[in-house]
Amino acid sequence: MNDNTNRSNSVILIAALLAVLVGAEVAVLTSDLDNGVRYGIGGAILAGIVVGAYQLSRARRASR
């Protein structure tokens, strides 16, 4: 595999991870968990989404 293929694969993997994290965020926030637990887990997932979005922007910039 060349370097461009690796970058394209990482962009796809990060985008897929972000989609899963967004789905998990929606599932947690709409669940019947206690508010403290729900917002704690939701905050952790949100932090993962922010980091993933940053990594996606870096990977896309590098793949150009």
C-alpha positions as semicolon CSV with decimal commas, in nm:
position;residue;x (nm);y (nm);z (nm)
1;M;0,000;0,000;0,000
2;N;0,121;0,344;-0,074
3;D;0,099;0,642;0,157
4;N;-0,210;0,788;-0,014
5;T;-0,402;0,464;0,035
6;N;-0,313;0,461;0,404
7;R;-0,434;0,820;0,441
8;S;-0,758;0,745;0,257
9;N;-0,818;0,444;0,480
10;S;-0,756;0,648;0,793
11;V;-1,003;0,914;0,675
12;I;-1,266;0,645;0,619
13;L;-1,199;0,481;0,956
14;I;-1,214;0,811;1,145
15;A;-1,537;0,908;0,969
16;A;-1,689;0,569;1,054
17;L;-1,583;0,606;1,417
18;L;-1,743;0,951;1,431
19;A;-2,070;0,808;1,297
20;V;-2,067;0,539;1,566
21;L;-1,989;0,795;1,837
22;V;-2,273;1,021;1,726
23;G;-2,511;0,725;1,738
24;A;-2,387;0,634;2,085
25;E;-2,431;0,994;2,200
26;V;-2,792;0,997;2,083
27;A;-2,858;0,659;2,244
28;V;-2,712;0,766;2,579
29;L;-2,884;1,104;2,591
30;T;-3,225;0,955;2,507
31;S;-3,190;0,662;2,749
32;D;-3,356;0,619;3,087
33;L;-3,028;0,641;3,279
34;D;-2,993;0,873;3,576
35;N;-2,909;1,230;3,471
36;G;-2,561;1,226;3,626
37;V;-2,467;0,901;3,454
38;R;-2,624;1,006;3,126
39;Y;-2,447;1,341;3,113
40;G;-2,118;1,193;3,234
41;I;-2,112;0,927;2,964
42;G;-2,247;1,177;2,711
43;G;-1,967;1,419;2,797
44;A;-1,704;1,151;2,748
45;I;-1,853;1,056;2,412
46;L;-1,871;1,424;2,313
47;A;-1,501;1,461;2,392
48;G;-1,434;1,163;2,165
49;I;-1,637;1,328;1,888
50;V;-1,437;1,651;1,918
51;V;-1,105;1,464;1,908
52;G;-1,227;1,253;1,615
53;A;-1,335;1,562;1,421
54;Y;-0,993;1,717;1,478
55;Q;-0,818;1,399;1,364
56;L;-1,044;1,378;1,059
57;S;-0,957;1,733;0,959
58;R;-0,587;1,657;0,997
59;A;-0,615;1,336;0,793
60;R;-0,812;1,508;0,518
61;R;-0,561;1,794;0,504
62;A;-0,273;1,547;0,480
63;S;-0,443;1,346;0,204
64;R;-0,460;1,641;-0,035
